[in-house]
Amino acid sequence: MDNPRVGILQLEVIRDDAAKNARYVLGQIRDAARAGCDVLVLPELWNVAFPLLGPHVLISEDNPLVGSIANAAFRNETWIIAGSMAISTEAGPRNRCLVFSPDGEVSFRYDKVHLYPGLDEPNILSPGVSPGRFNLGEVPCGVLICFDVEFPELARRLSSGGARILFVPGAWKTEYIRFWRALLVSRAIENQVFVVGVNRCDRGRNSSFGGQSLVVDPFGDVILHMDDAPRFQRVVLDLSRVDSARREHKVVSSWRP
């Protein structure tokens, strides 16, 4: 997968209607496959209201929704980076990203390390403890969930471990959307990787999310910049750009831990 075709699903989440969100996403998985996508990326906590209302929003990994996404990945032969969901685990409630392979399996799990105090996450969820490093086929990748991207050392751990693409599912509030844009570009430049940031764009009385999903190349150039409306777009990542950036600007090779 030298040039992965990545589908970006910027969602207007319907709050308090997880079933309707699920039906919409399953349809979009099919449409992304028809558009020739190798991988589809969703935003953070796309299946529930956010801020989280309490422990009752948690689901387990044996929930039918998880099985439906796995089946859709298999039927459509598509990787799915399923944003994140509020998942109940033996280690506590987590903000978890599940990565589904075209075989219909959960190939990777990442639990958000940095929980966002501004939306009360630490009072409902437990933080993860390990970086989100995985392979998309033969392509080393990493996952950061929303607030994680504020912490450059976590992105550096992923890139120094070989990641060439960082996926960032987000639920980034409208009033801070300038931070979102700046942070995604910064993480791409610092680590000389592709950064794929996928945000929500729903609005509510207590919180509104600003969309503006971005794809940034290893030179820091924005190759996709969406507005604040719900939509799907596809972008092709030329992974040779990672090597080109690292040859021309020897940032990664000059890093001293």
C-alpha positions in Angstrom: 0.0 0.0 0.0 2.5 2.6 -1.2 -0.2 5.3 -1.8 -3.1 4.5 0.5 -6.4 6.0 -0.5 -7.9 7.5 2.6 -11.5 8.4 3.2 -12.3 11.2 5.6 -15.8 11.1 7.2 -16.5 14.4 8.9 -19.7 13.7 10.9 -22.5 15.8 12.2 -23.2 13.4 15.1 -26.8 13.1 16.1 -26.7 13.3 19.8 -28.6 10.7 21.9 -29.3 8.6 18.8 -26.5 6.1 18.6 -28.5 3.8 16.3 -29.0 6.4 13.7 -25.3 7.4 13.8 -24.4 3.7 13.4 -26.7 3.3 10.4 -25.3 6.3 8.7 -21.7 5.2 9.3 -22.3 1.7 8.0 -23.7 3.2 4.8 -20.7 5.5 4.5 -18.3 2.5 4.8 -20.0 1.0 1.8 -19.8 4.3 -0.2 -16.1 4.8 0.8 -15.3 1.3 -0.6 -17.1 2.1 -3.8 -15.1 5.3 -4.1 -11.9 3.2 -4.0 -10.8 3.9 -0.4 -8.3 1.5 1.2 -9.1 3.0 4.7 -11.9 5.1 6.2 -11.3 7.3 9.2 -14.0 8.4 11.7 -14.0 11.2 14.3 -13.9 10.9 18.1 -16.9 9.4 20.1 -19.0 9.5 17.0 -21.7 7.2 18.3 -22.7 9.2 21.4 -23.4 12.6 22.7 -20.3 14.5 23.8 -19.7 15.8 26.5 -20.4 12.3 27.8 -23.5 12.2 30.0 -22.3 9.4 32.3 -21.4 5.7 32.5 -24.6 4.7 30.8 -23.2 5.7 27.4 -20.5 3.0 27.6 -20.6 -0.1 25.3 -18.6 -3.3 25.4 -16.7 -4.7 22.5 -19.3 -7.5 22.2 -21.9 -4.8 21.4 -23.6 -5.4 18.0 -22.3 -2.1 16.8 -18.7 -3.3 16.9 -19.7 -6.5 15.1 -21.5 -4.5 12.4 -18.4 -2.4 11.7 -16.2 -5.6 11.6 -18.7 -7.1 9.1 -18.7 -4.0 7.0 -14.9 -3.9 6.9 -14.9 -7.5 5.7 -17.7 -7.1 3.1 -16.1 -4.0 1.7 -12.5 -5.2 2.0 -11.6 -1.9 3.7 -9.6 -0.8 6.7 -11.6 1.2 9.2 -10.1 3.5 11.8 -13.2 3.8 13.8 -12.5 7.1 15.4 -13.2 6.3 19.1 -16.0 5.0 21.2 -16.7 5.0 25.0 -15.9 1.4 25.8 -16.3 -0.6 29.0 -13.2 -2.7 29.7 -11.9 -4.8 32.6 -9.4 -2.0 33.2 -12.1 0.6 33.4 -14.0 2.8 31.0 -11.9 4.0 28.1 -12.0 6.3 25.1 -10.9 3.7 22.7 -10.0 3.6 19.0 -10.7 0.3 17.3 -8.9 -0.4 14.0 -10.7 -3.0 11.8 -8.8 -4.9 9.1 -10.3 -6.0 5.8 -10.5 -9.5 7.3 -13.2 -8.2 9.6 -11.1 -8.4 12.7 -10.2 -5.8 15.4 -6.5 -5.6 14.6 -5.6 -2.9 17.0 -6.9 -1.0 20.1 -5.7 2.3 21.4 -7.0 4.0 24.5 -6.7 7.8 24.7 -3.9 8.7 27.0 -4.7 12.4 27.7 -8.3 12.9 28.8 -9.6 16.4 28.3 -10.6 18.2 31.5 -12.6 20.8 29.6 -15.3 18.2 28.7 -15.1 16.3 32.0 -13.6 13.2 30.5 -11.4 12.4 33.5 -14.5 12.1 35.7 -16.0 9.4 33.5 -13.2 7.6 31.7 -9.8 6.1 32.6 -6.7 7.1 30.6 -4.7 4.6 28.5 -1.1 3.9 29.2 0.5 2.9 25.8 1.1 4.7 22.6 -1.1 3.9 19.6 1.3 2.2 17.2 0.0 -0.2 14.6 0.5 -1.4 11.0 -1.9 -0.6 8.2 -1.0 -3.6 6.1 2.7 -3.0 5.7 2.6 0.7 6.5 3.6 1.7 10.1 1.1 4.1 11.6 0.0 5.8 14.8 -3.2 7.0 16.4 -3.6 10.1 18.6 -7.1 10.9 19.9 -8.0 14.6 20.0 -6.4 16.1 23.1 -3.4 13.7 22.7 -2.2 15.9 19.8 -1.4 18.7 22.2 1.5 16.6 23.5 4.3 16.5 21.0 6.3 13.8 22.9 3.5 11.3 22.2 3.6 11.9 18.5 7.4 11.7 18.6 7.3 8.3 20.3 5.1 7.1 17.4 7.2 8.5 14.6 10.5 7.4 16.2 8.9 3.9 16.3 8.5 4.1 12.5 5.1 5.6 12.0 4.7 7.3 8.6 1.0 8.3 9.1 -0.6 9.7 12.2 -4.3 9.4 12.4 -6.1 11.9 14.7 -9.8 11.4 15.3 -11.1 14.5 17.1 -14.0 16.2 18.8 -12.5 19.6 18.7 -14.6 22.5 19.8 -15.4 25.4 17.4 -13.9 28.1 19.6 -10.5 26.4 19.6 -10.4 25.2 16.0 -7.3 27.4 15.3 -5.4 25.2 17.8 -6.6 22.1 15.9 -5.2 23.4 12.6 -1.9 24.6 14.1 -1.3 21.4 16.1 -1.9 19.1 13.1 0.5 21.0 10.9 3.1 21.2 13.7 3.0 17.4 14.4 3.5 16.8 10.6 6.5 19.1 10.3 8.2 18.0 13.6 7.9 14.3 12.7 8.0 14.5 8.9 4.9 12.2 8.6 1.4 12.5 7.1 -1.1 13.7 9.7 -4.8 12.9 9.0 -7.1 14.8 11.4 -10.8 14.0 11.3 -13.1 16.1 13.4 -16.8 16.2 14.2 -19.0 19.1 13.1 -22.2 18.8 15.2 -23.6 21.7 17.3 -25.4 21.7 20.6 -26.3 23.9 23.5 -23.3 23.0 25.6 -20.7 22.3 23.0 -20.2 22.7 19.2 -17.5 21.0 17.2 -15.8 22.9 14.3 -15.1 20.4 11.6 -12.1 21.5 9.5 -10.7 18.0 9.1 -7.2 18.3 7.7 -4.6 16.1 5.9 -1.1 17.5 6.2 1.9 16.1 4.3 5.4 15.6 5.8 6.5 19.0 4.5 3.7 20.7 6.5 1.6 21.4 3.4 -2.1 21.0 3.8 -3.4 18.8 1.0 -7.0 18.6 2.2 -8.8 21.2 4.3 -12.5 20.6 4.8 -15.0 23.3 6.0 -17.4 22.9 9.0 -20.1 20.9 7.2 -20.7 17.2 7.3 -19.1 15.5 4.3 -17.0 12.7 2.9 -13.8 13.2 1.0 -11.0 11.0 -0.3 -7.3 11.8 -0.5 -4.3 9.8 -1.7 -1.2 9.7 0.4 2.0 9.5 -1.6 4.2 7.9 1.1 7.4 8.7 -0.9 6.9 12.2 0.4 8.0 11.0 3.8 11.4 9.9 2.5 11.7 13.1 0.4 11.0 15.3 3.4 13.5 13.5 5.5 16.2 13.7 2.8 15.6 17.5 2.2 15.1 18.6 5.8 17.0 16.4 8.2 14.8 16.9 11.2 14.0 13.4 12.2 17.6 12.2 11.7 18.9 15.1 13.7 16.7 14.5 16.8 18.6 13.8 20.0 16.5 12.1 22.7 
